[in-house]
């Protein structure tokens, strides 16, 4: 048990370090070519900070731990909105761009609803469904949504360069060879850390008698979401709300469309320990973020609203623990 905890912590450290260097290298490379802060946040930073979820979900599914795979994504999406969004707003009120309110957040809500309908076969497919499963064909559909999302984000990059939301932001200058080292080393850390993380989490769950779904929704989800937390809070403190909010929304879209799409296409995901309540909470969190964003027409997540987001997560987690 003690060794499993050490390996679990080591896995988190490698995952966070790998995601950090991968994101730093990819972001610097993209901004060198004049990509806007919003697009960097929605794509490269979101992909880099979502890479822990990709590695953990894919390895979990391949090793037969599907509940960790699905719980990781659903739990991460809940954590991203309620904890990261809440803490960001508590640190400093977050101003959200008009584009994000009109398009990106509604797309995130749609993604949550689509995943819920696909995954909850016993609810939406009638009495003929004997289990909840995300099939290969549904994984391919999610990947198609991901391609549409990518097309949209690259269309943003072709916007008016005088727009402050599409103007390149200053960044550190690294030599090209160092950026390559960052990217390759980051990927290596992610893969190795992901292996240790999944094996240790599964072992801890069995030892403590917890379900893999609970471990995926809580500990694994929080652990793999640490890069999003660090990136978003840092962006908020630097007064870069486009990256802070774009990272949360973009990561959630990546989690559903790309990570689950890729994982389900490789191997169908059998869902047992992730309940209807968990999928409902994921959709509710996305909807709550939208309501706060459009409230009073100010497009600002205030500190009080950030406190509400964080309190919702505390209550949800307390309920999960009470069900053990």
C-alpha positions as CSV (number, residue, x, y, z in Angstrom):
1,X,0.0,0.0,0.0
2,X,2.8,2.4,0.9
3,X,4.6,1.6,-2.3
4,X,1.4,2.2,-4.3
5,X,1.0,5.6,-2.7
6,X,4.6,6.6,-3.6
7,X,4.2,5.4,-7.2
8,X,0.9,7.3,-7.4
9,X,2.6,10.5,-6.2
10,X,5.5,9.9,-8.6
11,X,3.1,9.4,-11.4
12,X,1.4,12.7,-10.7
13,X,4.7,14.5,-10.6
14,X,5.8,13.0,-13.9
15,X,2.4,13.8,-15.5
16,X,2.4,17.4,-14.3
17,X,6.1,18.0,-15.3
18,X,5.5,16.3,-18.7
19,X,2.4,18.3,-19.4
20,X,4.1,21.6,-18.3
21,X,7.1,21.1,-20.6
22,X,4.9,19.8,-23.5
23,X,2.6,22.9,-23.1
24,X,5.5,25.3,-22.8
25,X,7.3,24.0,-25.8
26,X,4.1,23.7,-28.0
27,X,2.8,27.2,-26.9
28,X,6.2,28.9,-27.6
29,X,6.4,27.2,-31.0
30,X,2.9,28.2,-31.9
31,X,3.2,31.8,-30.8
32,X,6.5,32.1,-32.7
33,X,4.3,31.6,-35.8
34,X,1.8,34.3,-34.6
35,X,-1.0,32.2,-33.3
36,X,-3.4,34.2,-31.1
37,X,-3.8,33.8,-27.3
38,X,-7.4,32.6,-27.6
39,X,-6.5,29.9,-30.1
40,X,-3.5,28.9,-28.1
41,X,-5.7,28.5,-25.0
42,X,-8.4,26.6,-26.9
43,X,-6.1,24.2,-28.7
44,X,-2.4,23.9,-27.8
45,X,-2.6,24.8,-24.1
46,X,-5.9,22.8,-23.7
47,X,-4.3,19.8,-25.5
48,X,-1.2,20.0,-23.4
49,X,-3.0,20.3,-20.1
50,X,-5.5,17.6,-21.2
51,X,-2.8,15.1,-22.2
52,X,-2.7,13.6,-18.7
53,X,-6.4,12.7,-19.1
54,X,-5.6,11.2,-22.5
55,X,-2.8,9.0,-21.3
56,X,-4.7,7.9,-18.1
57,X,-8.0,7.3,-19.9
58,X,-6.4,5.4,-22.8
59,X,-4.2,3.2,-20.6
60,X,-7.0,2.6,-18.2
61,X,-9.3,1.4,-21.0
62,X,-6.6,-0.8,-22.5
63,X,-5.9,-2.4,-19.2
64,X,-9.6,-3.1,-18.6
65,X,-10.2,-0.3,-16.0
66,X,-13.0,1.4,-18.0
67,X,-14.5,3.0,-14.9
68,X,-11.3,4.9,-14.3
69,X,-11.2,5.9,-17.9
70,X,-14.7,7.3,-18.0
71,X,-14.7,8.6,-14.4
72,X,-11.4,10.5,-15.2
73,X,-13.0,12.5,-18.0
74,X,-16.4,13.1,-16.3
75,X,-14.7,14.0,-13.1
76,X,-12.1,16.2,-14.8
77,X,-14.8,18.2,-16.6
78,X,-16.6,18.7,-13.3
79,X,-13.4,19.7,-11.6
80,X,-12.4,22.1,-14.4
81,X,-15.6,24.1,-14.2
82,X,-16.4,24.0,-10.5
83,X,-12.9,24.0,-8.9
84,X,-10.7,25.7,-11.5
85,X,-13.4,28.1,-12.6
86,X,-14.4,28.8,-9.0
87,X,-10.8,29.3,-7.7
88,X,-10.0,31.6,-10.7
89,X,-13.0,33.8,-10.0
90,X,-12.1,33.9,-6.3
91,X,-8.6,35.0,-7.1
92,X,-9.8,37.7,-9.5
93,X,-13.2,38.2,-11.3
94,X,-12.9,36.7,-14.8
95,X,-14.1,38.6,-17.8
96,X,-15.2,36.3,-20.6
97,X,-15.1,37.2,-24.3
98,X,-18.3,37.6,-26.2
99,X,-17.2,34.8,-28.6
100,X,-16.7,32.4,-25.7
101,X,-20.1,33.1,-24.3
102,X,-21.9,32.8,-27.7
103,X,-20.0,29.8,-29.1
104,X,-17.5,28.0,-27.0
105,X,-19.5,27.5,-23.8
106,X,-22.7,26.5,-25.6
107,X,-20.5,24.0,-27.5
108,X,-19.2,22.6,-24.2
109,X,-22.8,22.2,-22.9
110,X,-23.7,20.4,-26.2
111,X,-20.6,18.1,-25.7
112,X,-21.7,17.2,-22.2
113,X,-25.3,16.4,-23.4
114,X,-24.1,14.3,-26.4
115,X,-21.8,12.3,-24.2
116,X,-24.5,11.7,-21.7
117,X,-26.9,10.4,-24.3
118,X,-24.3,8.2,-25.9
119,X,-23.0,6.7,-22.6
120,X,-26.3,6.2,-20.7
121,X,-27.7,3.4,-22.9
122,X,-29.9,2.0,-20.1
123,X,-31.5,5.5,-19.7
124,X,-31.9,6.6,-23.4
125,X,-31.8,3.3,-25.3
126,X,-34.8,1.7,-23.5
127,X,-35.1,-1.7,-21.9
128,X,-33.1,-3.4,-24.7
129,X,-29.8,-2.1,-23.3
130,X,-28.2,-4.4,-20.7
131,X,-25.2,-2.1,-19.9
132,X,-23.9,1.4,-20.5
133,X,-21.2,1.4,-23.1
134,X,-19.4,3.9,-25.3
135,X,-19.0,2.0,-28.5
136,X,-16.4,2.4,-31.3
137,X,-18.9,4.0,-33.6
138,X,-19.8,6.5,-30.9
139,X,-16.1,7.2,-30.4
140,X,-15.8,7.9,-34.2
141,X,-18.8,10.3,-33.9
142,X,-17.0,12.1,-31.1
143,X,-13.9,12.4,-33.1
144,X,-15.9,13.9,-36.0
145,X,-17.2,16.6,-33.5
146,X,-13.6,17.1,-32.6
147,X,-12.6,17.8,-36.2
148,X,-15.5,20.3,-36.4
149,X,-14.2,22.0,-33.2
150,X,-10.7,22.2,-34.7
151,X,-12.0,23.7,-37.9
152,X,-13.8,26.4,-35.9
153,X,-10.7,27.2,-33.8
154,X,-8.5,27.5,-36.8
155,X,-11.1,29.8,-38.4
156,X,-10.7,32.1,-35.4
157,X,-7.0,32.3,-36.2
158,X,-7.8,33.8,-39.6
159,X,-9.8,36.7,-37.9
160,X,-8.9,40.3,-37.9
161,X,-5.3,40.6,-36.6
162,X,-6.2,44.0,-35.1
163,X,-8.7,42.3,-32.8
164,X,-7.2,42.2,-29.3
165,X,-8.5,38.6,-29.0
166,X,-6.5,37.5,-32.0
167,X,-3.4,39.5,-31.6
168,X,-0.2,37.5,-30.7
169,X,0.8,37.7,-27.1
170,X,4.4,38.1,-25.9
171,X,6.1,34.8,-24.9
172,X,9.5,33.6,-23.8
173,X,12.0,33.0,-26.6
174,X,13.7,29.6,-26.6
175,X,16.0,28.1,-29.3
176,X,14.3,25.7,-31.6
177,X,16.3,22.6,-30.3
178,X,15.2,23.3,-26.7
179,X,11.5,23.5,-27.8
180,X,11.9,20.0,-29.4
181,X,13.5,18.7,-26.1
182,X,10.6,20.2,-24.1
183,X,8.0,18.5,-26.4
184,X,9.7,15.1,-26.6
185,X,10.7,15.0,-22.9
186,X,7.2,16.2,-21.9
187,X,5.6,13.3,-23.9
188,X,8.0,10.8,-22.3
189,X,7.1,12.0,-18.8
190,X,3.4,11.8,-19.6
191,X,3.6,8.2,-20.8
192,X,5.7,6.9,-17.9
193,X,3.8,8.9,-15.3
194,X,0.5,7.7,-16.8
195,X,1.6,4.1,-16.5
196,X,2.6,4.5,-12.8
197,X,-0.5,6.5,-12.1
198,X,-3.1,4.1,-13.5
199,X,-1.5,1.0,-12.0
200,X,-1.1,2.6,-8.5
201,X,-4.7,4.0,-8.6
202,X,-6.2,0.6,-9.5
203,X,-4.2,-1.1,-6.7
204,X,-5.2,1.5,-4.1
205,X,-8.8,1.2,-5.1
206,X,-8.7,-2.6,-4.7
207,X,-6.9,-2.4,-1.4
208,X,-9.3,0.1,0.2
209,X,-12.4,-1.5,-1.3
210,X,-13.3,1.6,-3.3
211,X,-14.9,1.4,-6.7
212,X,-12.7,2.3,-9.7
213,X,-15.5,4.7,-10.7
214,X,-15.1,6.6,-7.4
215,X,-11.3,6.7,-7.7
216,X,-11.6,8.0,-11.3
217,X,-14.2,10.6,-10.5
218,X,-12.3,12.1,-7.6
219,X,-8.6,11.3,-7.0
220,X,-7.6,10.5,-10.6
221,X,-9.7,13.4,-12.0
222,X,-8.2,15.9,-9.5
223,X,-4.7,14.6,-10.1
224,X,-4.9,14.8,-13.9
225,X,-6.6,18.3,-13.7
226,X,-3.7,19.9,-11.8
227,X,-2.1,21.2,-15.0
228,X,-5.3,23.0,-15.9
229,X,-5.6,24.4,-12.4
230,X,-2.0,25.7,-12.4
231,X,-2.2,27.1,-16.0
232,X,-5.6,28.8,-15.5
233,X,-4.8,30.4,-12.2
234,X,-1.5,31.7,-13.6
235,X,-3.3,33.1,-16.6
236,X,-5.9,34.8,-14.5
237,X,-3.2,36.4,-12.3
238,X,-1.5,37.7,-15.4
239,X,-4.8,39.3,-16.5
240,X,-5.1,36.9,-19.6
241,X,-8.8,35.8,-19.2
242,X,-8.8,34.5,-22.8
243,X,-6.3,31.8,-21.9
244,X,-7.8,31.2,-18.4
245,X,-11.3,30.6,-19.7
246,X,-10.3,29.2,-23.0
247,X,-8.2,26.6,-21.2
248,X,-11.2,25.4,-19.1
249,X,-13.6,25.3,-22.0
250,X,-11.1,23.9,-24.5
251,X,-9.9,21.2,-22.1
252,X,-13.5,20.0,-21.5
253,X,-14.1,19.8,-25.2
254,X,-10.9,18.0,-25.7
255,X,-11.7,15.6,-22.9
256,X,-15.1,14.6,-24.5
257,X,-14.5,14.8,-28.2
258,X,-10.8,13.8,-28.5
259,X,-9.9,11.8,-25.4
260,X,-13.1,9.7,-25.1
261,X,-13.4,9.7,-28.9
262,X,-9.9,8.3,-29.3
263,X,-10.2,5.9,-26.3
264,X,-13.6,4.5,-27.4
265,X,-12.4,4.1,-31.0
266,X,-9.4,2.1,-29.8
267,X,-11.5,0.0,-27.4
268,X,-15.2,0.3,-26.4
269,X,-15.6,1.7,-22.9
270,X,-17.8,-0.3,-20.5
271,X,-19.4,2.1,-17.9
272,X,-20.3,0.7,-14.6
273,X,-19.2,2.9,-11.7
274,X,-20.1,6.3,-13.3
275,X,-23.7,7.0,-12.6
276,X,-26.5,9.1,-14.2
277,X,-25.9,11.7,-11.4
278,X,-22.2,12.1,-12.4
279,X,-23.2,12.8,-16.0
280,X,-25.9,15.2,-14.9
281,X,-23.5,17.0,-12.6
282,X,-21.1,17.5,-15.5
283,X,-23.8,19.0,-17.7
284,X,-25.1,21.1,-14.8
285,X,-21.7,22.5,-14.1
286,X,-21.3,23.6,-17.8
287,X,-24.8,25.1,-17.8
288,X,-24.1,27.0,-14.5
289,X,-20.9,28.5,-16.0
290,X,-23.0,29.8,-18.9
291,X,-25.7,31.2,-16.7
292,X,-23.1,33.1,-14.6
293,X,-21.3,34.3,-17.8
294,X,-24.5,35.9,-19.2
295,X,-26.0,37.1,-15.9
296,X,-26.7,40.8,-16.0
297,X,-25.1,40.9,-19.4
298,X,-21.7,41.7,-18.0
299,X,-19.8,38.6,-19.1
300,X,-18.0,38.4,-15.8
301,X,-17.7,35.5,-13.3
302,X,-17.6,37.4,-10.0
303,X,-16.1,36.2,-6.7
304,X,-19.5,35.3,-5.3
305,X,-20.3,33.2,-8.3
306,X,-16.9,31.6,-8.1
307,X,-17.7,30.7,-4.5
308,X,-21.0,29.1,-5.6
309,X,-19.1,27.0,-8.2
310,X,-16.6,25.8,-5.6
311,X,-19.4,25.0,-3.1
312,X,-21.2,22.9,-5.7
313,X,-18.1,20.8,-6.0
314,X,-17.8,20.4,-2.3
315,X,-21.4,19.3,-1.9
316,X,-21.0,16.8,-4.9
317,X,-17.8,15.3,-3.5
318,X,-19.4,15.0,0.0
319,X,-22.3,13.1,-1.6
320,X,-20.0,10.7,-3.4
321,X,-18.1,10.0,-0.1
322,X,-21.4,9.5,1.7
323,X,-22.3,6.8,-0.8
324,X,-19.2,4.7,-0.1
